[in-house]
Each structure stands twice: as structure tokens, then as C-alpha cells.
């Protein structure tokens, strides 16, 4: 049941979108078609993506207030949770934005992998095509005639890991050492290091083991996220009329 729904409402639409863009790209460039599909997907989830990027930065801004709440309500976890969500509401922060963005993109990645896993490309499965999608007259399995998209591509996999690393460096800076130590500081540094090195390695490995198309999806998505991060950094994080308070105000 779930497999049939996944095939009908996700895999087939993405396949048709790919075939359509292959048909309009110069030389039937499959790589450019993957980039176009990725950009459309990123545009659809743009509000969530911006919210996720903004949340990452805003959480750093309100971190002193969150820490003060943890200290003040350390013996009352329920009240601590209520006060934290009140703080999120005050600064218009959606703490689940990153999770929602990930949950949306995972099925898309699976669908993209499924499309390139079979023999539907470079051959065209006419049984999967909508009646209004034309069959391309020519299909190139390489991006710009250089990078292999259908099948494994070590170079594209490496670029996927590199762009993921750059995104992590830009979006998740390593917390500076304060000299006081503490579990929260150690945890923050550990998470930042994982984001910089472990996740990019996993992304590169998954990209290589699946296909150049999946790697190209990651590369395009990471570049778009870097651009979103740049835009968010140029915009105010705190809503007009709302000001952060000193941690002593929460005591």
C-alpha cells in the first residue's frame, strides 16, 4: 500500500519531471535536468528551508536565555519545557523546522534514487510517462558531457561531501572555548565537529554508493542552502519590537 502510494505520488511525478527537463535541456543533459528538478523541490520547500536556517542562527542568539531557564527550572521539567516554548514563540522560532525540511527531502531522495536505480534512464519507460510529457529525442547521461550522472561518480560524490562541509562550516560554527568547560560546551563542540566531518563523509559515501544523480542533488541543495544562509545573515533575526533580555532577568 505504502509502496504503491510512494510510486504513484512521488516516484512517477519526479520521473516525469526529469524526462520533461531532459527533453528541454541542450543535448538532453540529464545532469542539468537533475539540477532543475532539485531547484524546483528547493523552491517548493523554501519557506521551511528559510525557517530552518533562521532557527539555527536564532537559537544561538537566545542561548543565554535558554541556559538561564534550564538553571531556574532544573527541578521542574514540565515548566521548563513550557517556558522554552514560550521563548520560541516570543522570537517566532520554529524548533522543528529542520526536522520538517529533512522529512520532506528524504522521500524525494529515495524517489530520485529509485528512478536512477532501474533501467528507466537513459531508456524511457513510456508506461510511466504522463500523456503530456514528450519523449526526448536525445539523452546524455553526463552533466555537461563530463560528469557521469547515471551510475557511480567518485568526483560528484566528493563534491557532495565538500559542499556539505562548507555548509556546515558556514552554518554551524564551532563554539569557542570559554575555559569553564561543562557538558553543554563539550556537547556543542562535539555536534559542530560531527556536522563538519562525519556528516559530509556520510553524504559523500551515500552519494557514491547510489548514483551521480543523488550526488548532484546534494551538491545543488547544499549550494542553495549556503545562499539561503547568506540571505538570513543579512536579515534581522529578532522580530521588530522584541528585544533579548539579560539572563539575570530570568532569575
Helices and strands as residue ranges (DSSP letters): H 2-6, I 7-11, H 12-24, G 26-28, H 30-44, H 46-61, H 63-72, H 77-90, H 97-117, G 126-128, E 142-143, E 147-148, H 154-171, H 183-193, I 194-198, H 199-210, H 212-233, G 247-250
